[in-house]
């Protein structure tokens, strides 16, 4: 029996922050543009006589669209320039004085989570670089599978913060020719011999209950293993502004050695109607797998645009 449940955002501060670029497939999105989007969102919350709208509230919550936020900054990301060589991906987290941050609060078993995805939504990776205390640099061995423009997200909780996390992002250019991919809505993914299905609808401006079901050869999988303290990790990317949300199942952290499945419930709050790409990481037999879904979120009555409200009323 499926039992979708509500859950807290990955780091309580990440209430609503989605990103993606199906509409920007293969198009470079400079950091300056991302910063401008973030500033525009902030201005929208103060408005010009239209305060209190659902859209403004949504803008206030958007996270993961800028290289700097909450007194922290992400340095430029260094990585191999193309797909023809292996190398290292590295960066630093800086405080408002420009000094490197070296102390973090562990969140989901790690000091920092790194998400990298191409702007057409493909080549998603969720990894965990290592901090070199002598240089205050985070790094991880890296090879690009394909060329394109990528977004790198550093997701962390500074030391002394018990709940609210910070998500910072930079763009990375990988030289070479490539063909972008346009995603169409889908709720089922076949990955590594598993069939993963998403149930539930996304409605803007409210918490939506979602559930994923994992099967293999038509049989429910009940051997999901704890991965970073949970039976599943969900990242959602919104078309257009490359914002980001990382959520986890509700409930207590599973005990080491325990298993779960076939269903994992999530609660997701999306700020606007539109297209979202969802990535689910789950672990079985020590191997992490990633399933991908594309879902269109709809308006709720409370999130109709002004134009729609006027047309309905007149």
C-alpha positions in Angstrom: 0.0 0.0 0.0 1.4 3.4 -1.0 1.6 6.0 1.8 3.0 9.3 0.4 3.9 11.5 3.3 5.1 15.1 3.7 8.7 15.8 4.5 11.1 18.6 5.3 13.3 20.1 2.6 16.9 19.1 2.3 18.1 21.5 5.0 15.0 23.3 6.3 16.0 26.4 4.4 15.5 24.8 1.1 11.7 25.1 1.2 11.2 25.9 -2.5 14.0 26.0 -4.9 13.8 24.4 -8.3 15.9 24.7 -11.4 16.3 23.2 -14.8 16.6 24.2 -18.3 14.5 22.2 -20.7 13.4 25.5 -22.2 17.1 26.5 -22.2 18.4 23.2 -23.6 22.0 23.6 -24.7 22.0 27.3 -24.1 24.7 28.8 -21.9 23.4 30.6 -18.8 26.1 32.9 -17.5 26.5 33.4 -13.7 25.7 37.1 -14.2 22.2 36.1 -15.6 21.6 33.8 -12.7 22.5 36.5 -10.3 20.2 38.9 -12.1 17.4 36.3 -11.8 18.0 36.1 -8.1 18.0 39.9 -7.7 14.8 40.1 -9.7 13.2 37.5 -7.4 14.2 39.5 -4.4 12.7 42.7 -5.9 9.5 40.9 -6.6 9.0 40.3 -2.9 8.9 44.0 -2.2 6.9 44.9 -5.2 5.2 48.0 -6.5 1.9 47.9 -4.7 1.1 44.2 -5.4 2.6 42.8 -2.2 1.2 39.6 -0.6 0.7 37.6 -3.7 1.5 33.9 -3.9 4.0 34.5 -6.6 5.9 37.0 -4.4 5.9 34.5 -1.6 7.3 31.9 -3.9 10.1 34.2 -5.0 11.1 34.7 -1.5 11.7 31.0 -1.1 13.7 30.5 -4.3 17.2 29.2 -3.5 20.1 27.9 -5.5 20.0 30.5 -8.3 23.1 32.5 -7.3 26.8 32.2 -6.7 26.4 34.1 -3.4 23.7 34.0 -0.7 23.2 34.4 3.0 26.7 35.7 3.5 28.5 32.9 1.6 29.9 32.7 -2.0 30.9 29.9 -4.3 34.2 30.4 -6.1 34.5 29.8 -9.8 34.4 26.0 -10.4 37.6 24.6 -11.9 37.1 21.4 -14.0 38.4 19.7 -17.2 37.8 22.0 -20.2 36.5 19.2 -22.4 35.6 15.5 -22.7 39.0 14.3 -23.9 40.8 14.2 -20.5 40.2 13.3 -16.9 41.0 15.8 -14.2 39.7 17.3 -11.0 36.6 19.4 -10.3 37.3 21.9 -7.5 36.0 25.0 -5.7 35.9 26.8 -2.4 33.2 28.2 -0.2 33.9 31.7 1.0 32.4 33.8 3.8 31.3 37.5 3.4 34.9 38.6 4.2 36.2 36.5 1.4 37.8 33.9 3.7 37.4 30.2 3.0 34.8 28.3 5.1 36.3 25.2 6.7 33.7 24.2 9.3 30.3 22.8 8.4 27.3 21.1 10.0 26.8 17.5 8.9 23.6 17.2 6.9 22.5 13.7 5.8 25.9 12.3 6.7 28.0 14.7 4.6 29.4 18.2 5.1 28.6 19.2 1.5 26.6 17.8 -1.4 27.5 18.6 -5.0 24.9 18.4 -7.7 26.0 18.7 -11.4 23.6 18.7 -14.3 23.7 19.9 -17.9 21.3 22.7 -18.8 19.1 20.4 -20.8 18.6 18.3 -17.7 20.8 15.4 -18.7 24.0 14.0 -17.1 22.8 14.5 -13.6 25.3 13.6 -10.8 25.0 13.8 -7.0 28.4 13.4 -5.5 30.5 14.3 -2.4 33.8 16.0 -2.9 36.5 16.0 -0.2 37.7 19.1 1.6 41.5 19.7 1.7 42.0 21.5 5.0 45.4 22.8 3.9 44.0 24.7 0.9 40.3 24.9 2.0 39.4 23.5 -1.4 36.7 20.9 -2.2 37.7 18.5 -4.9 36.7 15.3 -6.6 38.1 13.4 -9.6 36.1 14.3 -12.7 35.5 13.4 -16.3 32.8 14.9 -18.6 30.8 12.5 -20.7 29.6 15.1 -23.1 30.1 18.7 -23.9 27.7 21.5 -23.0 26.9 24.1 -20.3 26.5 22.6 -16.9 25.3 23.9 -13.5 27.2 22.9 -10.4 25.3 23.3 -7.0 27.1 23.3 -3.7 24.6 22.3 -1.0 25.8 22.8 2.6 25.0 23.9 6.1 27.5 26.3 7.7 28.8 25.4 11.2 26.5 26.7 13.9 23.3 26.4 11.8 21.1 23.6 13.0 18.6 23.6 10.2 18.8 26.1 7.4 21.2 25.2 4.6 22.7 27.2 1.8 22.7 26.3 -1.9 25.1 28.1 -4.2 25.6 27.6 -8.0 28.0 28.3 -10.8 28.0 27.5 -14.5 30.7 25.4 -16.1 31.4 25.3 -19.8 32.6 22.0 -21.4 34.0 22.5 -24.9 32.8 20.4 -27.9 29.8 19.8 -30.1 26.7 18.1 -28.7 23.0 17.6 -29.3 20.7 18.9 -26.6 17.8 16.7 -25.4 14.2 17.9 -25.0 12.4 16.1 -22.2 8.7 15.2 -22.4 6.5 14.4 -19.4 7.1 10.9 -18.1 6.4 9.2 -14.8 8.1 5.9 -15.4 11.9 5.2 -15.8 13.7 2.1 -16.6 17.2 2.2 -14.9 19.7 -0.6 -14.4 17.0 -3.3 -14.6 14.6 -1.5 -12.2 11.2 0.0 -13.1 10.6 3.2 -11.1 7.2 4.9 -11.1 6.1 8.2 -9.8 2.6 8.8 -8.4 1.0 12.1 -7.4 0.6 15.5 -8.9 2.4 18.8 -8.4 0.2 21.8 -7.6 1.8 25.2 -7.4 1.7 27.0 -4.0 0.9 24.0 -1.9 2.6 20.9 -0.6 2.1 18.0 -3.0 2.3 14.4 -1.9 4.4 12.2 -4.2 5.4 8.5 -4.0 7.9 6.5 -6.0 7.6 2.7 -6.4 10.5 0.5 -7.3 10.1 -2.8 -9.0 12.3 -5.4 -10.7 11.0 -7.9 -13.2 7.5 -6.8 -12.2 8.0 -7.6 -8.5 8.1 -5.0 -5.8 11.6 -4.3 -4.4 11.7 -4.3 -0.6 15.5 -4.1 -0.3 16.0 -0.4 -0.6 19.0 0.4 1.6 19.7 3.6 3.6 21.7 6.0 1.5 22.9 9.1 3.3 20.4 8.5 6.1 17.3 7.9 3.9 15.7 5.4 1.6 15.6 8.0 -1.2 16.8 11.4 -2.3 14.7 13.6 -4.6 16.0 16.6 -6.5 13.7 18.7 -8.6 14.7 21.2 -11.4 12.4 23.9 -12.7 12.4 25.1 -16.3 13.8 28.5 -16.8 15.7 29.8 -13.8 17.9 26.9 -12.8 16.8 27.0 -9.1 17.0 23.8 -7.0 15.3 21.8 -4.4 16.5 18.7 -2.6 14.0 16.7 -0.5 14.0 13.5 1.5 11.4 11.0 2.8 9.6 11.9 6.0 9.9 9.8 9.1 12.8 8.6 11.2 16.2 8.0 9.8 16.4 4.2 9.0 18.6 2.1 11.1 21.9 0.7 9.6 21.2 -2.6 8.0 17.5 -2.0 7.6 15.6 -2.1 4.3 12.6 -0.4 2.8 10.4 -0.2 -0.2 8.9 -0.7 -2.6 7.3 2.8 -2.0 9.0 5.9 -0.8 6.9 9.0 0.0 7.8 12.6 -0.5 6.3 16.1 -0.1 7.2 18.7 -2.6 6.2 22.4 -2.7 6.6 24.1 -6.1 6.4 27.8 -6.4 4.9 28.1 -9.9 3.1 26.0 -12.5 5.3 24.7 -15.2 7.6 21.8 -16.1 9.8 20.1 -13.5 12.4 17.4 -13.8 12.7 15.1 -10.8 15.7 12.9 -10.0 15.5 10.0 -7.5 18.6 8.5 -6.0 18.1 5.1 -4.4 20.5 2.3 -3.2 20.2 -1.5 -3.6 23.0 -3.9 -2.9 25.4 -1.1 -2.2 24.9 0.5 -5.7 23.2 3.9 -6.1 20.8 4.2 -9.0 19.2 7.4 -10.4 15.7 7.5 -11.9 14.4 10.5 -13.7 10.9 11.9 -14.2 9.3 14.9 -15.9 6.2 16.4 -14.4 4.1 19.4 -15.3 2.9 21.3 -12.2 -0.6 22.9 -12.4 -2.0 26.1 -10.9 -4.1 25.9 -7.8 -6.9 28.3 -7.3 -4.7 30.4 -5.1 -1.9 30.6 -7.6 -3.7 31.9 -10.7 -2.0 34.7 -12.5 -3.5 38.2 -12.3 -4.5 37.9 -16.0 -6.3 34.6 -15.3 -8.1 36.0 -12.2 -9.3 39.1 -14.2 -10.5 36.9 -17.1 -12.4 34.6 -14.6 -13.9 37.6 -12.8 -15.0 39.4 -16.0 
